[in-house]
Amino acid sequence: MLANTLEDLPFPDETFDYVFQRFMVLAFTPQDWRSAVNELVRLTNLDGWVELFELACAPERAPADMIAFHGIVTLCTTKGIDHTEIWRLKPLLMAHNFHNVESDYISCPLGWGGRVGEMHANNIHLAYLALGPVVTPVLGVDQDEYSIIVQRNGRWIELGRGSLPLWAVFERFYNFIFSRNYILTSYSDYNPSYSS
Ligand SMILES: C[S@@+](CC[C@H](N)C(=O)[O-])C[C@H]1O[C@@H](n2cnc3c(N)ncnc32)[C@H](O)[C@@H]1O
């Protein structure tokens, strides 16, 4: 089924025990987040669960050259998308009478650490390529120059795989789990050192 989360999803209230949404950090404005969470909560049973799984744009051990990444973040900003909004999901959910909140993260290796790291790096590379037409005007470069930037950024990632491990890049994936009923564990906020 294709449906727009920002409009009424075609289900009655309290239809599902578990509602999961993933990787909308670069799609939603703050107002969109409020609308989407309203809708997801509406669909969730009173004893159900909502899980929001998000990518934090706060790379660990970031490579020196992240021009393509910064171009994407800047592009999002021009569209009113604030990637730091994910840090405000806890109060957003709590405003909907979710009793307890748990959040956790795993660091996903980028370009090293086996198949997952390779797939992650490839995914980022493909995202850079796909976004070329809309990122090049933001960066003020043409497509050829952008291709060079993407190749260079890819090499930084490859270098991080072993020969220059200090340049290895993690990206953190944040997994917010909100329960209407149960205390899971204590919650501690993570303060990303990266800001843009
Ligand atoms: C980064 S992708 C994540 C896709 C998928 N959730 C996953 O984890 O593989 C973001 C997706 O959200 C979709 N999207 C953006 N705005 C949306 C909206 N208002 N309602 C539903 N989907 C939306 C886009 O079409 C895109 O496929």
The ligand as a Tripos MOL2 file, in Angstrom:
@<TRIPOS>MOLECULE
LIG
   27    29     1     0     0
SMALL
NO_CHARGES

@<TRIPOS>ATOM
      1 C1         15.2960    7.1050    3.5240 C.3       1 LIG1
      2 S1         13.8760    6.3630    2.8140 S.3       1 LIG1
      3 C2         13.5040    5.1330    4.0220 C.3       1 LIG1
      4 C3         12.7180    4.0280    3.3920 C.3       1 LIG1
      5 C4         12.3600    2.8710    4.3440 C.3       1 LIG1
      6 N1         11.6330    3.3630    5.4970 N.3       1 LIG1
      7 C5         13.5540    2.0850    4.7600 C.2       1 LIG1
      8 O1         13.9650    2.1650    5.9220 O.co2     1 LIG1
      9 O2         14.1330    1.3970    3.9280 O.co2     1 LIG1
     10 C6         12.6470    7.5500    3.1230 C.3       1 LIG1
     11 C7         11.3610    7.1690    2.4230 C.3       1 LIG1
     12 O3         10.2930    7.9290    2.9400 O.3       1 LIG1
     13 C8          9.3710    8.1670    1.9140 C.3       1 LIG1
     14 N2          8.5440    9.2930    2.3280 N.ar      1 LIG1
     15 C9          8.8860   10.5930    2.3790 C.ar      1 LIG1
     16 N3          7.8690   11.3380    2.8440 N.ar      1 LIG1
     17 C10         6.8530   10.4670    3.0910 C.ar      1 LIG1
     18 C11         5.5280   10.6160    3.5740 C.ar      1 LIG1
     19 N4          5.0460   11.8120    3.8920 N.pl3     1 LIG1
     20 N5          4.7610    9.5230    3.7180 N.ar      1 LIG1
     21 C12         5.2360    8.3040    3.4190 C.ar      1 LIG1
     22 N6          6.4890    8.0940    2.9460 N.ar      1 LIG1
     23 C13         7.2770    9.1550    2.7810 C.ar      1 LIG1
     24 C14        10.2380    8.4180    0.6870 C.3       1 LIG1
     25 O4          9.5350    8.1510   -0.4920 O.3       1 LIG1
     26 C15        11.3620    7.4020    0.9210 C.3       1 LIG1
     27 O5         11.0550    6.1880    0.2910 O.3       1 LIG1
@<TRIPOS>BOND
     1     1     2 1
     2     2     3 1
     3     2    10 1
     4     3     4 1
     5     4     5 1
     6     5     6 1
     7     5     7 1
     8     7     8 2
     9     7     9 1
    10    10    11 1
    11    11    12 1
    12    11    26 1
    13    12    13 1
    14    13    14 1
    15    13    24 1
    16    14    15 ar
    17    14    23 ar
    18    15    16 ar
    19    16    17 ar
    20    17    18 ar
    21    17    23 ar
    22    18    19 1
    23    18    20 ar
    24    20    21 ar
    25    21    22 ar
    26    22    23 ar
    27    24    25 1
    28    24    26 1
    29    26    27 1
@<TRIPOS>SUBSTRUCTURE
     1 LIG1         1 GROUP 0 **** ****
